[in-house]
Amino acid sequence: MVLGITERQLDGAVVVIVIAVFIYTAASAGSLFDAAKCDIPYGDKSYGPLIVAISGDADFNGIYHISGNTRICDLLISAGIANLETFDKIILSKKLSTGDVVIMESGNQLTTAEMNNAQKVALNIPIDINKATLNDLTLIPGIGEKTAWKIIQFRERSGRFSKLEDLMKIRGIKEKKFTKIKRYLCTNQIS
């Protein structure tokens, strides 16, 4: 049996196929852009899960990805430390933020510190541009020693960066380079 397809029906079928391919391509491209939303937005260390570390005299040293609003006691419990009665309750109740390190010292003493900038860059945690040294800045992909030196000189002349966009006032940092490096930097207002 031979079906008689008119030229108009054939044109309609081609249009339907083209529309289906367009919708499929747009949906696939949209899912690629959604994956980028998982990155920490530049200048925002509070976005998404927290990245913290345990260090010191412990068998539980390492980097931990934990949910927001987590206290030190929650971190220690999730790390497998069961006996929390020996630690100071005030320290245990302290909330953690991305980049914090809980240091377990001998004698069941807990202190907190901040990760060094090399660890932060490796973990995609923004570093404070107002505190970064020349070596810290050269760790960032897209910033060489010359650009890092210009950033430090600009900071010394103009004072603290109030917003990251001020980087584009530096000769050699245009929008393309700024877009590449901004995800590694933040301007913490708390010194």
Secondary structure by P-SEA (a helix, b strand, c coil): cbbbbcaaaaaaaaaaaaaaaaaaaaaaaaaaaaaaccccccccccccbbbbbccccccccccccccccccaaaaaaaaccccccccccccccccccccbbbbbcccbbbbbbbccaaaaaaaccccccccccaaaaaacccccaaaaaaaaaaaaacccccccccccccccccaaaaaaccccccccccc
